[in-house]
Amino acid sequence: MKNVLSYVLVILIAIIIKTFIFSPVKVNGNSMMPTLKDGDIMILNEIGYLLNGIERFDIVVANVDGEKLIKRVIGLPGESVEYIDNNLYINGELIVENFTHEDTNDFSLSELGASVIPDNHYFLVGDNRSNSKDSRSIGFVHSGHILGKTNFIIFPFSRISSVQWL
């Protein structure tokens, strides 16, 4: 009976971890190229971001209209965001993006009818800027739609690694 109970306990712990803490998530499409590739499988940390918060340049998974989108956080609540000549400006200050991404066309939040990102919302963009369904077209993403952070590729085995994020 003790052996059976220990196996049941191990299974329950595994289910709890998979359900509430870590789960696999698959990259669909090329919107995060060159950082992430179509078909990469990553570990989604569903609890860590609740403890540590969401920071600029984190890679997050958001549920937008039933679709899981993997994007990079560019703007935080209360900030103004602008891209001018492929440079990111937050609240009028130049911010260096120390990761590889495609060129970004000029953009400002006024195109979304706002001057700043609303409370409890984020501005998310894919690294493949010319081929990304992101906040520039879908608008701000509510914090309640963010499922967690991700930064570790587990498959394919040739790409197992931590993804550089600031």
N, C-alpha and C positions, 0 to 999 in steps of 0.2 A: 504494500500500500504506500510506503514512503517513496519508493521509486516512481510510482505512477504520479504521486502528488508533486514530486520534483519536476517531472517532465511537463505536467500541466502548468506549473508555475513558470517554467522557462518559456513555454509557448505563450502564456498570457503576457509576460514581459515583452517578448518579441512583438506581439500584436500591438501592445500599448506604444512601444517605441515607433513602430511603423505608422501607426495611426495618428499619433499626436506629436511626435518629435521629428523624425526623419522619414522621408519617403523619396522614391525615385521620381524623376521628372525628365521627360524626353524633349529635346530641342526639335521643334518642327519648323522647317524653313531656314532661310539664310539671313534673317534680319539681324542676327548678332555676329555675322562674319566680320572680321576674321577671328574674333575671340572664341566664338562657339560655332560648331558646324552642325548642319542638319543631321539628325540621328544621334547626336551625342546624348548620353544619359548621365544626368547629374543627380546629386543628392540635394534635396530640398530641406532646409532647416526651418521647420515650422514653428519653433518656439524661441530660438535664439534671438530673432529680431524683435520679439516682444520684450525681451529683457534688455537688449542693447540698443534698440531703436533702429531706425533706417537712416542711413547717411548717404550723402552725395557720392555717386559712382558705385554704390552697391548694385549687384545684379539681383533682381527680384523676379518672382513669378507672381503674376496678377491674373485673376479671373475676370475677364472682360467679356460680357455677353456669353458666358458659358465656355469661352475659349481661354486656355492657359497661355499667356504671353510671357516670354522671358525677355526682360528689358533692363536697361541701366537707369538708375535714378540720377536725374540731372538737376531737378529743382525740388526744393523742399517747401512746405507750407509757409506762406507769407513772403516768398521771394518773387522778384521779377526775373524773367529769363529772356535772354536775347542771344541770337547768333548773328554776328556781323562778320562777313568775310571769313567764314569758317572758324571764327573765334567765339568762345562762350563767355557771355557776360552775365553775372549774377548781381542784381542790384547795382548795375552800372560798372562793376569791377570785373576786369579780365580774370578768368579762371583757367588755368592750364589743365588740359585733359591729358594725363600721362598714360594713355592707352591708345592702341591703334584703332582708328575708325575711319570710315569714309568721309569725304567732304560733306559739310552740312550747309545747305542753302540758307540764306538769310531768313530769319524767323523772329517774331516777337509774340508775346502773349496776347497782344492786341488782336492778332488773327483769331484768337479763341474768344475774343470779347472780354478780356480781363487785363488788369494791370499787374496783379500779383496772383500767385497760386493760392486758392482758397484753403482755409483751415482744414486739416485732416485729408488733404489731397497731395498728390505728387505728380511731377512731370517726368515721364519715362520715355526714353528714346533707345532705339536699337543702334548697335555699332555700325551696321550697314545702312547708313543714313538715307541712301537713295532707294532702298528696298525694305522699308520697315513700316509696319502698321503700328503707330505709337501715338504719344500724346499730341503730336503735331496734327494728327488727323482725327483721333478719337477723343481728344480732350484730356482733362486731368483724371487721375485714377485715385479713387477714394481709398483711404488706408484700410478700410474693411474688406476691400477686394484684393489686397496683397496677401498672398498665401504664405510667403516666407522668402528668405534669402537663399541663394545658391552660389557656390563658388568651387565646387569640386566635381570634376568629370570622372565617372567610374567606368564608362564604356563608350567607345571601343577601348580595349585594353591598351592599344598603342597610344591612346591619348589620356590615360589616367594621369591626372595632375590637378593641382590647385590652380584656379584661374586668378590671374593678377587682378585685384580690385583694391581700390584705395580706401 
